[in-house]
Amino acid sequence: MIKSMKAKRTIGNAFIYVILTLLSIVWVFPVAWLVMQSFRKEGSAFTPYFIPKQWTFDNYINLLTDTSKFNFPRWFGNTLVVAIASCILTTVLVLLTAYAFSRLRFKMRRPMMNVILILGMFPGFMSMIAIYHILKAINLTQSLVSLVLVYSGGAAMGYYIAKGFFDTIPYAIDEAAMIDGATKNQVFWKIILPMSKPIVIYTILTSFLTPWVDFIFVSVIMKDNYDKYTVALGLFQMISRENVQKYFTQFCAGAVLIAIPITLLFIKMQKYYVSGVTAGGAKG
């Protein structure tokens, strides 16, 4: 009986490992192809073979040094500035909103949470035309400030995971601190926040990722302001019909470079990211 159960478990585990291996190959294949294309010396957009016949670093060198037509270093800098500024504002807004809904009890608390939930069901791109005209009315189109405002403006609506995490922290800690004379502001910044490293890291990562890879709002807001492009919009221009044959390998190099920072960040912060998601999803 025991041997039969062990055999079934072994077969089951082997089947799962086979499925996971196949899925891993499917997921890794596009990434491996992109990396190899970024080192390909042969011209043209596509080749009939998977592994390049000639390898070179020229695609990366030209991407970073030849800024006559495509200024990738400037796009990278724009993206970094927008991502960092949006990340700071978004993180603060999300954590403050989540803590308020988790700890405070006020008359409109439940209706406000329901309204935010309903509004969050609508895709963000549905509002991009209205957002563009509002920014145009206040003369903020085609500027990096407008992107920061767009990415962080509705950040408070993504408070759910952070609220779930704060709900797992006993309220007795807040009460003990307030008995000792601490204000609610001091309780949050000096007691609760230092205890909430996983959810802080999770919020920082998700807040940084959105402006880092966004294409839709950048294309609507920036229009033809070439110097204010971010990497998503800039790289898209490199694979337009008139440029794809000449700049495709440089596009691949740019895609690899833009993926490196966020990949390293996720690898470094993975344990905090996972614990933030699991703890935040435990209680809503």
Buried (B, 14 or more C-beta within 10 A) or exposed (E): EEEEEEEEEEEEEEEEEEEEEEEEEEEEEEEEEBBBBBBBEEEEBEEEEEEBEEEBEBBBEBBBEEEEEBBBEBBBBBBBBBBBBBBBBBBBBBBBBBBBBBBEEEEEEEEBBEEBEEEBEEEBEEBBEEBBEBBEEEEBBBBBEBBBBBBBBBBBBBBBBBBBBBBEBEEEEBEEBEEEEBEBEBBBEEBBBEEBEBBBBBBBBBBBBBBBBBEEBBBBBBEEEBEBBBBBBBBBBBBEEEBBEEBBBBBBBBBBBBBEBBEEBEEEBEEBBEBBBBBBEEEE
